Amino acid sequence: MPNPVRRVDVTERRARLARNHHLAPGAQAETATDAARGLVCLHATDPSTVYMSARARVPGMAIADLDRALYEDRSLVKHLSMRRTLFVFPREAMPYAQAGGSARVAERERKRLITEVEKAGLFTDGARWLDEAGDAVLAALDGGDPTSYTALRDALPVLQGSMSYGEGKSWGGQVSIGPRVLTVLSAEGRVVRATNDGSWKVSRNRWATTESWLGAVIEPMAEVDGVIWLVEQWLRSFGPGTENDLKWWLGSTLTLVRKALSALDVVQVDLDGAVGYLMADDAEPVSPTEPWVALLPALDPTTMGWKDRDWYLGPHREPLFDTAGNAGPTLWSDGRIVGGWWQDDAGEVVTHLLEDVESDVRQALDTEAEALNEWLGGERVMLRFPSPISKRYA
């Protein structure tokens, strides 16, 4: 590829983030499905993240609006994909997410489960057992209503059994094999997390076959074609970014990333000495947006969107990210992270600045915290990955 055509500085990157991620005034999304499209997908490891990520980008969005998109319109679908992470994808993205991300995860999960059940002495032929277990689940779900894991386990002896982990360790115990079968089937695109028996803050999935829930199976395609599509969508949402960013976000290989970049009409740009990429029809400079602030939830797609984060995270990695790279809730101002937030024991939002900001920014953050408090209505959200700073001060 040719040398970078121009420099894209931090100010422009932050302006692109604000517009493309529906955070700037005048750029917000109309629906939760539109918000997901603008970000390729929404993180769903924490069930509440999906709702709060959408709420930050869709003025006036109610919990019922997102429930409708997930469970009635089914324009959004929960799906295990890149980096073995649960996301919510726009329905039309499913074939590409399956080919470009989920299939790789499925292969690893299948091999790992077979190895572990054989090592545990549960089955001498783990592959045969897993095939039989998968077929039994699909048969049980065929043509029926979405079903909980508990009901499937009780009806299907092939899902019963457990393995030891961490033997001799204080954190050791037993892990059931049944949920792992559903993990494999979901990553293979054969079943989906359909309805939810819990509230918006918890995950108590009922399972359905993909065909029954979406009205069709996921059409197969080559991995590289799925990766090409995902890379283009990422560049349009998160670009400019580096090969390293793309490799990390996809959970893929540099070889596949480079194949995708070669197949797309992209241009190189200079990211302060690093080589970045933009789609060729999106390479013109963009101007700064109006001032904006946001309180984004843990694992928000914007916070987690790049591997190289210094241009928006600055020196705040240690107080906001755990050692595994999971981000807690963050305060944003004009495309950069300026602090974190959490809820106290009464469910009230508490903000904590990590750097000095202007008084109007402080006031805007306070106003947004009050709006989030009102939206939460006193309900406390329990996070799987709270930020280190919240543990320190909460």
N, C-alpha and C positions, 0 to 999 in steps of 0.2 A: 504494500500500500504506500501511497505518497507520504511525504512529511506532513506533520500537522498543518492545517490550513490557517489556523489562528489560535490565539490564546483565549480560553474561557476562564475568567477569574472567579474568585469565590463569590463576589457580588452577583454575577450572572447565574452561577449555579444555584444560589439561594433563591433568586427570582424564579428560575425554572421550577425548582422544588415547590415553591408557593403556588404557582399557577397549576402545574400538572397534578399536584396532590390535593387540589381543591381546598387549599387553606387560605389563600389570599382573598381579600374582599372582591366581590364580583366574579370569582372563579369557583365558587362552591358548587357542589353537585346538587341535582334535583332529587335524586333517589339514592338509596343505599346501593342499589345495583350499579348505578352510574359511578358512585364512589369506588366500588370494587373494580370496575373497568378502568378507572383512572389510575389505579395502583396495581393493576394486573390481577391482584387478589388481596384479600384481607387475612391477617393472621388470626388463627382460631385456636391456638394451643390453650389459652385462657378463654373460656366461653364469653366472658364479659368484654374482652378486647374487641371482638367484632362489633358489638353494639356501640361501644364508646368511640372506636375509630370512625364508624359511620356517623355517629352523632356530631363529631368534631367537624364534619365536612358537609353535612346535610342540614341546613337550617330548619328547625322545628321538627326534626325526626323523632318519632315516638318508638318505643320498643315494639309496639304492635306493627309498625310499618316494616321493620326488618323481619319480624316473625312471618309476616305475610309473604315477603320475598323468598324466605327460606322454605316455608312449609305449605303455602297455598299456591302462589304463582310459580314457585320453584325456579325462579330466575337466578337464584344463587344456590350453590351446592357445596356442602362440606366435603373436602377430599384431601386425603393424605398424599403429599407430593414432595416437592423439593426439600432436601435436607431432612427427610423423614418428619416433616412438619405438617400439622393440620392447617389447612387454609379454607377460606370460602371463596370459590371461583364463580364468576359469571358462567351461566350454563353453557354458553357457546364456546367457552375456553376449555371445556373438559377433555375433548380429544387430544388437544395439544399438551395440556398438563399431564395427561396420562402417558403419552408417548415420550415427552421431553423430560419428565421428572418422576412420575409415579412408578413407571415400569422398572426403572433402575432401583428404586427403593424396594419394590416388590421382590425383585430377584435376590437382593441382599437379605431381606426379612425371611424369605422362604428358605434359603440356604442356612441361615442362622438357626431358625427354629428346628429344622430337620436335624442339624448337628446336635443341638441341645437336648432334644427329647431322646435321641439315641444315646448320648453320653449319660443322661440321667437314668437309662435303663427302662424307660417307659415303653419304647417300641424298638424292635430290631430293624425294622424298615421304616424309617421316619418319613421318607418320601411317599410311600404307599399310604401310610396313616394320614398324612396331610392332604393328599388327594381325596381320600375317602371322607375325611372330615369336611373339606370344602364342598364336596358334592352333597353331603348330608345337609349342610347349612343352606345351600342354594335350593335344594328340594323342599326344605321346611319353609323357606321364605316365598317359594314360587306361588304367585297369584294371591297371596294373603296380605293382611294388613302388616304394617311395620311392627317388628317384634323386638322385645328387649333381649339383651344377652342372657339374663337370668332365665327367661322362658326357653330360649334356645338350649341352654346348658341342661336344664331339667328334662327337656324332651330328647336330647341327643347324647347318649352315653359317650360317644366318640369325642365330645368336647370336655369330658370330665378328666380330672387328673391335675397334678401340680408338680413343680420342680423346686428343688432347693436352690437358694442363691446366697452368696456371702457367708458360706459355712464357717463357723467359728468367729464371725464378726458380730458386733453389737447391732448392726443394721441388717443382718441376715434374716431369712425367713423363707416362706413358700410363695411361689408365683403360679397362678393357674395357667394352663395351656390354652384354654378356650378363647380368651380375648386375643391371644396371639394369632389364632386362626383367622379371626375377623380382621385383624390388622393386615394380614397377608391378602385376604380377599378384597379388602378395601383398596389397598395399594395396587392390586391387579385390576381395579376398576369393575369388579363383578358385584360388589355390594356397596351401598352408600349409607351414611348416617342420615336417616330420614327425619322423623319427628323427635321431639325431646320431651321426656317426662318431667324434667326439672324446669326451674325458672331460667331466665336469660343468663343468670350468673353461674349456673352449674351445667354439667354435661351428663345427661342420663339418656343416651341415645337409644332410639329404636331403629332397628336395621331393616333394610329392604333391598331387594335386588335392584341393580341399576336400571334394568329394563323396566321393571314395574314402576319405579319412582319417576324416571325421566321419560318413559314411553319408548325408549330405544336403548340398545346396547351402545357402548362407546366404540365408534368405528376405529379399527386399528390403523396405525400409520408408522412409518419409520421413525426411530428415535431422533435422527438428525432433523427431520422435518418438524417435529415437535419443538426441538431446541431452537431452530430458526425462528419459529413463530414466537416463542417465549422471549428470545433475545430481542426481537424487534419491539415487542410490547414493553419490555423493560427499558430499552433505550428511549422509547417515546414517553415513558413515565419518569424514569430515573436518570436518563442521560443528561449530560455526558457522564460516562463511567469508564472504568478500565477493564481490561481482561480479568484482572484479579477480582474486581467487584462482581463481574458476571459469573465467573467460576464459583465463587462463594455462594452467590444467591441461588444459582441453579443446583448446587451440590453436585456439579458435573466435573468435566475434565477440560483442561485448556485446549486439547485437541478438538473437542466438540464445539467449544466457544469459538475457536478460530475458524472452523468450518462454517459456522453460522455467520460470522462476520464477513467471511469471504463471499457467502451467498447473498448477502444483503447489500443494498446501496448505502454504504456508510462513508463518513469522512472522519479522519483523525483530527483531534484538537489537542492543544497543549494545556494540560492541567497542572500548571506550575511545575513543569519538568517531567510529569508523567504523561504517557500517551493515553488519551481518552477517545471515546467514539460517540458520534451522533448520527442519526439517520440523515442522509444527504438533504432531504426536503425539510429538515428541521435544524439546519445549521446556521441560520441567520442569528445575529445577536438579539437578545431580548432585554428589555429595560426593566428596572426595578419596579416592584409593585407598591401599592399603598402599604403603610405600616400594618402589621397584624401580629396577633399573639394566639397561642393555642395551648391547651392542656391535653396532651396525648397520652393514651393509656400504655400500660406495659406491653411490650412486644408490638407496638404500632408499626405498620409497614414502612412509614417514613423513617422512624428511628432505626429500624433494622434493615434498611434498603441497600446499604453499601458495606463492603468490607473495610474500605479505607474511609474513615469517618471524621478525620481531624477537621475538615473544612466546615462541618456543622456542629461537631461535638466539642472541639477545642480540648481543654485540659480536664474535662469532666467525666472521663471514662470510669475512673475508679469509684466515685460515689454513685453512679447511675447504672453501671453494668456489673453483673456478677462475673465470677471467674470463668464461667462457661460461655460468656458473651450474650447473655439474655438481658435485655434492657427493661428497667422499671419505668414507671410513669415519669413523664418529662414536661418541663415548661419550655415553650418556644417563643422566640421573638424574631421576626423578620428573617426566618430561615436558619436560625442557629439555636442550639439548646443553651438555656441560661439557668436551668435549675431543675428541681424535681418536685413531686407532690405525692401525697398519700392521704389516707383517711384516718382520723383519730378514732378512739373507741366508740364515740357517739356517731360515727359515720360522716363527720364534717371534713371537707377537703382542707388540707393543710399544704400551703405552698412554701418552698424553701429555695431562695435564690442562691446560686453559686458564684455569681459575679454581680458587679454593680450595673444597674440599668437606670435609664432616665425615669423621672417620676411619672411621666405619662405611660410608660411601659408597665411600671409597677401597678398603676391604677387599672390599666387594661387587664393585666393578669388577675388582679383582685376581682374585677367585674366578671371575668370568664370563670373564675373559681366559684363565684356566687351562682352563676348560671348552671354550672355543673352540679353544684349542691342541690339546686332546685330540681334538676333533671333526675338526679339519683333519688331524691325524695327520702333521704335518710337511710337508704339501703347501703349496707357495707359490702364491698366487693373484696373477696379473699383472693389474693394473687398467688400463683404457683412460684413466680419469680419476682418477689419484691426487691426493690433496689437496696443496695447497701446503706444508702443514706437514710432510708426510712427505718431500717433496723436500728440505726444509730440514734435517731431522734424521736421515733414514734413511741 
